[in-house]
């Protein structure tokens, strides 16, 4: 009983501390503090507050204390703890109208980028971006033939247990229609969808339309943001895409904005809702120059070039916004219908379209810079997952679609790799022979890595030091990520591929090339 009282008292003191946090960190007016405290007490079914306030300023420590009591009282469960924490913070987070007003005040006073920085910081403070989870991610970089590649093993989104998956299936509904819909603001969450009481979005106008701006809760790179249409409609790359992207970098000049391709396999994970991703210009592709330049007849103020990168990228640069848009649309239309059977490129088969693009725009030294990554989603018998997609021998590292983040040089690898890498390291450092017969069993957790383990045993040896084993595994992952990027190139990085790449560009701009 004493333990229960202690837990209750800790929760009460943490409630007081959360209210103070709302005042000090989230900008809650003092006239709303009593209301917020009563809202928290109601969620926790606590009759009265404590006279004592927990002195901690660590919001996650306070939430843990409250949730320990809530779980003990059956108000939530361990599986539902994050959604319950979000509900608690939602009760002390200023409403959307207040956040929008503050954003607009800062933008008016200090500029749009300062307002964006404020919103980003606000997202950390409200735990919308959960720092303890994101800090678990394992990150490193490696140097490849065409530039740096960033690699992240994503541990911020733990894989669900079978029980959680079963609950998620039962909890599925049609509201909100998807994870990007504006109706997610304030959504209570369930076993299938995360709670979003702390989500705050900012209305912006792109291409004369109502769009919205927010930061990603997963923060896959610095200031990872999302712009999404208010209307729930499918992804579509068109001239309007370039207009909206140019409008976005006019508003937020220090950010880039990009779009996943709009076809399966080469597109992103949410093709059902028109949206873009962006953020700080930290992705590896931004550091790459051009390997060949072209004049575009009729557009003397526009430079067109091939980017010195793994996949096939057309770069368009100009200070004139309208010309960047027109040239981009010319390339989009040309690529949509372009076939080159000599290098295996078919624009469509049996009426099914295959060609599309992944566009990325930013401001660079006063110019609009637009990179068009050429994509093709065709499959055949030898490549059932996609001709320009990782082949099955790479699926142990990355099987999912290669969207805008990976295509620009930052790999988000599945969290399972952390434990699997440890098990592989144990095999390589053991004084016992590698049990290949056991690994051949499809039920073995390392079965998918059988080829990798065999290769590592040949290249690095067995019964080796832990450091050598770890380095060998990391190098294998690095090389696989580089192979994946090269796989996505529709025009390969060899003499023939680059010759045909130039032929495509010349078919659009006219045959005037600047070496």
N, C-alpha and C positions, 0 to 999 in steps of 0.2 A: 504493500500500500504506500509506503514511504517513497518508493521509486516512482509510483504513479503521480504522487503529489509533486515530487521533484521535477518530473517531466512537464507537468501542467504549469508549474511556476516558471520553468525555463521558457515555455511557449509564451506565457503572458509577458515576461520581460522582453522576449524577442519581438512581440507585437509592438510594444512601446518603441523599441529601437527601429523597427521598420517605419513607423510613423515619422520618427525623427529623420530617418534616411530620406523619406519622401520630401520632407521640407528642405533638407540641406543639399540633396543631390539631384532631385527630380523637379524642383521648382514648385512644389505644391504650396498654395497660399495657406497662411496660418489659419484662415477661417474655415478651411476644409479638413483640418487635422482631426478634429473630433469625429467628423463623419467617416473619415478613413479608418480610424481606430475601431469604430463600431462596426464597420463593414468587415474588418478582419475578425473581430470577436464573433460575428454572426457566422462567418464561414467555418470557424473552429468550434462553434457551439459552446463558447465560454461565456459564462454569465456576467463576469465583471473583470476589469483589468487589474494589473498589479500596480502597486505604488513604486515599484523598482523598475529601472530600465537597464537592459543588458548593455554594458559599455562597449561591446564590440562594434566595429564599423564594417566588418566583413559580412556582406549581404548573404553569401552562401552559407556561412556559419549560422547566421540567424535563421535562414530558411530550413537548414538541417534540423535545428532545434525544434522549430514549429512542426516540421513533418514527422519527427520522431513521436511527438504527441498525437498528431493526426492519424498516424498509422496505428498507434496503440489503441486509439479510440474507434478505429474502424471507419474513419472519415475518408481515408484513401488507402491505397496499397503501395507496395514498393514498386510495382510495375507502372503505376499511375502517378508516381511521385513528381515527375517533372511537370506534367500537366497541372497537378495541384499547386506546385510552386508558382507556376505561371499565373494561375488564378489569384494567388495571394498578391503577387507583384502587380497584377492587373488592377487590383483594388486600390493601389496607391499610385498608379501611373496616371498622369494628367490625361484627360480625354482628347480624342483626335483634334477637336476644334482648337484646344489650347496649344497643342503641339504645332499645328499648322500656323497659328497666329504667331507663335514664338519664332518659327522658321522664317516666316515672311518678315518679321521685324528685324531679325539678324541680317537677312538678305538685303533689305532696304538700307540698313545702316552700314554693313560691312561687306556686302557682296554675296553672291550665290554660293561661292566655294566655302566661305566661312559658315554659312548656314548649313551646308552639307556636312562639314566637319562637326558641327554641333549635333546634328541628327545622328551621325555615326557614333559619337561619344555617348549620346543619350541611349542608343541601342545597347551599348555595353552596360551602362548603369542600370537599365531596367532588366538585365539578364536576358533580353531578347536574343542577344548573342551571348552564349554561355561560355565564359572564359575558361572555367575548369575543364570543360569538355573539349574545347578547341585546342587548349594547350596540350592535350594528350596526343595530338597528331604528330606523326614522325615526319620530319621534312629534311631534305637535302637537295643539293644541286650537283650536276655533273656537266662536263664539257663534251660536246659532240662535234661532229664534223662541221655542222652549219650553225653552231652556237650553243649556248647554255640550255639545259633542260632542267626544270624544277620538278621535284617528285615529292608527293605527299601520300603517306599511308593514312587514310582517313579513319581515325578512331573516335571522332566527335559524334558519329552516328552509329552506335553499336548495333550489330546484327540482332534481329529479334529472335526470341526463343520460339519453339513450336507453339507454346501456349499463347504467346503474344500474337503470333500470326493468326491463330484460330480466332482470338478475340477481335482482331482487326477485321477479319472477314465478316464477322457478325455485325460489326459497328459501321460498316460502309453504308453511305447514303449519298444522295445527289446534292447535298448542300454542305459547304459551297461546291460548285461544279468542279473546281480543281484547286490545287494548292496556290494558284496565283490570283484567283478572283478577289476583287475588292471586298467581298463578303467575309473574307478571312479576318478582317480587322475586328478584334474583340471576340472571335470564335472560341467557344469553350473547349473544343478539342474532345477527342475520344480515343479509343484504342487504335483507330485507323488513321486519325489526323492529329497533328500536334496542336496544343492550345495556342491561341494567338491573341490573348488579352493584352499583351505588351506590344503588339505590332502597331506601328504608326506609319502611315504613308502620306506623301505630299502630292497634291494635285499639280500637274504641269501640263502645258500645251505643246504637243509635238505635231507638226504638219497640220495645224488647225483643228486637231482632235484632242479630246480629253484623255490624258494618260496619267499615270501615277508613278511615283519614285519612292523606293525604299531600299534598305540595305538587306543583304542576304543574311539569314541567321547562321549560316555555315562558314562565312568568311573564308572562302577557299583561297583568296589572295587579298592584299591590302585594300580596304574600303570596297569590297565586293558588293556591287549594287545591282538592283533589278529595276527596269522600267517596264511597266505593263499596261496594256490597254484596259480601260474601264469596261469595255464590252468584251464578253467572253466569246472569242472567235479563234479559228485555227491560225497557226503561224503561216505567214506568207511573205516571201521575199519578192519585192516589187520596187518600182520607182519610189513609192511612198516610204519604203524602208529607208532609203538614202536621205530623203527629205527630213524624216523624223530624226535620224541619227545626226544630221547636220544641225538641226535645231537643238538637239540635246547638247552637243559640244559647244554651241553658242551660249547655252545657259551655264554649263559646268565645264569651263575651258581646261581644267586640269585633269579631267577624267577622260577615259576612252569609253566608247559604247560599241557593242557588237551584237550580232544576232546569230543564233544557231541556224543551220540550214533547215529548210522546211520539208525535207523528205526523210522517211525512216532510214535507219542505219547510220546515215551521216548527220542526222539532226540531233536535237537535244532530247532530254527525257520528257519534256512537257510540250508536245507539238499542238496540244488542243487549245492553248491560250497564247495569243500574240504577245511576245515580250522580248526584251533585250537584256543583255548583261553587260556590266562595265565596272569601272573602278579606277584605282590609281594605275598609272602606266608602268606597271612593274613586270608584265608578262614578257618572257624572253624574246618574242618576235619583235618587240618595239626597239630592241637594240640592234637589229639587223639592217644592213644597208641593201643596196640593189646590185645585182650582177649584170644587168643589161638594161639600157634605157631606149625608149622609143619616142619619136615625134608622132603626134596625132594630127593628121591633116585636118585643118579647120578649127583646131583648138591649140593655138600657139602658146597659150598661157597655162597649159596643162602638161605635166610630165607623167609619162607612163613607164613603168619599169617592172622587171621580174625581181622579186625579193630573194635575197640569198638565204634561203630557208629550206627546210626539209620537204614540205609539201608545196604545191603549185600555187603561188601567190602573185596576183597582179596588183601593183601599187599605183594609185592615182593621187597626184599632188598638185594643188593649186591654191592660190589665195582667193580665187573666185568660186564662191560656193555653188552658184548655179551651174558652172561648167563641170565641177566635180560630179554633181548629181547627174547631169546629162551624159557624161562620159561613162559613169558607172552603169547607168541604165542601158547604154549601148552595149557594154560588155556583158551585162546580165542577159540581155536578149540574145546576143550572139552565142554565148555559152549554152544557153538553154537548148539551142537547136544544133549544137556543134558535134559532129562525129568525125573521128579520125581512126578508121579501122586499122591503119598501119600500126598504131600503138594501142589498140584495143578499146578505144573510147567510142561508145555508142550513146547518142543522146536519148534514144528511147527504143524499146523493144515491144512489139505487139501493142503499141499505143501507150505503154507505160513510160512516163518520163523518168530520166535518171540524172540529168545534169542540174545542179543548183550551186549556190555559193554560200560561204560563211563570211559575211562582211564585218570589218572592224574599222571604226573611224576615230580619229583624235585630231587635236590641233598640235602642230609641230612647227615651232619657230614662225608662227603667224600664218601658216598654211594649213588647209584642210588636208589630212592624209587619210586615204581610204584604202585598206588592204582587202582584196577580194580573194579568198581562198577557194579555189575551184574544187568542187566536190562531185562525186558520181556514186550512186548507190546500187549499181548493177551487180547481180549475182550470177553465178553459173555453177555447173556441177562440181568443179574443182574448188570453188569459193562460195559455199552456200551462205556464209555470213556476210559476204560482200567482197568484191574483187579488190576494193581499196579500203579494206578493213583488216584488222589483225587476223592472221591465219590461226588455225587451231593450236599450233605449237606455241603460240603466245598467249592463249586464253588463260593459262595458269596465272599470268600477271595481270592482264586486262582483257576482258571479253566484251564489256559494255561498249556502247557507241562512242566514237571519238568526236565529241562536240567542240564548241568554241574554246573551252579552257584548255583541253589537251592539244587541240590543233595549233594553239598559239604557244605551246611549249611547257605547260604546267599540267603534270599528270596527277589525277586524283585516284589513287589505287585503293582497292577494298581493304577494310580493316583486318580481314582474316589473315592477311599476309604477315602481320606482326607475329602471331603464334606459329604460323607455318615456317617463317624464317628461322625462328628459334629451334624448331624441331629439325630443320635441315642442318642447321649449325651443329646440333648434337650428333647427327649422323656423321658429319665430316670430321668431327673432333674425337669421335669414339675410337677405341682401339679394337673394336669388333668390326667385322666386314659389314658393309651396307646390305640390309636384308631386302634385296631386289624382289625376291619372290613375294614377300609380304606387301611391298609397295605396289605390286602388280594387281592386287585385289582392289577392285573399284570402290570398295567400302573404306579403304584406308584413307585417312585425312590427307596424306601426302601423295595419293595416287596421281592427282592432276600434275604434280611436279616431277613425275618419274623421269622424263626426258632431261629436265633441268638438273636433277640430282646426278644422273649418269654423266652429264657433261661436266658438272663441277668436280666429280670424282676424277675425271680424266685430266682436267685443266689444273685443278688445285691440289689433287691428291686426297688421301684419307689419313685419319689419325694425325691431323694437323693442328696447329695452334688456333685458339679461338679467334684471335685477331685476323689471322690469315683467312679463316673460314668466313668470318663476317664480311671482310673486304671482297672476297670472291662472290658471295651472294649478292652484295650491293652492286658489284660490277656487272653481274649477270642481269639484274633488274635494269640498270642503266642502259645496257646495250639493247635490251628488249624494248624499252621505251623509245630509243632512237630508231629501231627497226619498225616499230609501229608508226612513228611519224613518217618515215620513208614510205611505208605501205600506203598511206593516205594520199600520196602524190599521184595525181592523175597523169602528169608528165614526169617520168622518172628522172632522177638526177644523174643521168648519163648523157653521152653525146647525142644519141638518137632522141631521147626524151626532151632534152632542151632545144634541139633543133625544131621539133614539132611544136613545142611550147611557143617558140618565137613565130612559127608559122601561124598559129592561132591568133596571137596578138597582131601580127601584120595583117591578117584578114579583117581585123577590126579597125586598126588605125591607118592602114596604108603602108606601103613598103618603104618607109624611111626610118632607118635605125641609127641611133647614136651610140657608138661603142664607148 
